[in-house]
Amino acid sequence: MSAPLITDFVAVCHNEPRGDFGLEGYQRGESYRCQHVKDGDGRPPYYRVYPDAESDYYECASPRSIAQYFTIEEIAS
């Protein structure tokens, strides 16, 4: 079992999920901390979206689910 590859992004909400796919509390036009996770054990990649930037709590969704509600943007370095 290898360590997961985690990439940080910003997710901009373009369509409020309102509980769909377990995603709730996100508002259109707002930006959220987001991570793309690729596990080394063969599981499909997924996204973590943090509804509160100060919290360690996140919600998980597939790339297809995320694309319905968020635009994923790279973090400026």
C-alpha positions in Angstrom: 0.0 0.0 0.0 1.5 3.3 -1.1 0.7 6.8 0.2 -2.0 8.7 -1.7 -1.0 11.5 -4.1 -2.9 14.6 -3.0 -3.0 17.8 -5.1 -4.5 21.0 -3.7 -6.9 23.1 -5.8 -9.6 25.7 -5.4 -13.2 24.7 -6.1 -15.5 27.5 -7.3 -19.2 26.6 -6.9 -21.2 27.3 -10.1 -24.3 25.3 -9.1 -25.4 24.6 -5.5 -25.5 20.9 -4.8 -28.1 21.1 -1.9 -27.3 17.7 -0.6 -26.7 15.9 -3.9 -23.9 13.3 -3.7 -23.5 14.2 0.0 -22.4 17.7 -0.8 -24.2 20.4 1.2 -23.8 24.0 2.3 -21.9 25.3 -0.7 -23.0 28.6 -2.3 -22.8 29.7 -5.9 -19.9 32.0 -6.6 -18.0 31.0 -3.4 -14.5 29.4 -3.5 -13.6 26.4 -1.4 -10.4 24.5 -0.5 -10.3 21.3 -2.5 -7.9 18.3 -2.9 -7.7 15.7 -5.6 -6.7 12.3 -4.2 -5.3 9.3 -6.0 -4.9 6.4 -3.7 -2.1 4.0 -4.4 -4.2 0.9 -3.7 -6.3 0.9 -6.9 -9.3 2.9 -5.8 -10.7 5.5 -8.2 -9.5 9.1 -7.7 -11.8 11.4 -5.8 -12.1 15.0 -4.6 -12.2 16.3 -1.0 -14.0 19.6 -0.7 -13.8 21.6 2.6 -17.0 23.6 3.3 -15.0 25.6 5.9 -11.5 26.7 5.2 -10.6 26.6 8.9 -11.8 23.0 9.5 -10.4 19.6 8.9 -13.8 18.3 7.9 -14.3 17.6 4.2 -16.8 15.9 2.0 -15.8 13.5 -0.8 -17.2 13.1 -4.3 -16.1 11.7 -7.6 -14.7 13.8 -10.3 -17.9 13.5 -12.3 -20.0 14.7 -9.3 -17.7 17.6 -8.6 -17.8 18.8 -12.2 -21.6 19.2 -11.9 -21.3 21.8 -9.1 -17.7 23.2 -9.1 -15.1 24.6 -11.4 -11.7 23.3 -10.3 -8.9 25.9 -10.5 -5.2 25.7 -9.8 -3.8 27.5 -6.8 -1.6 30.4 -7.8 2.0 30.0 -6.5 
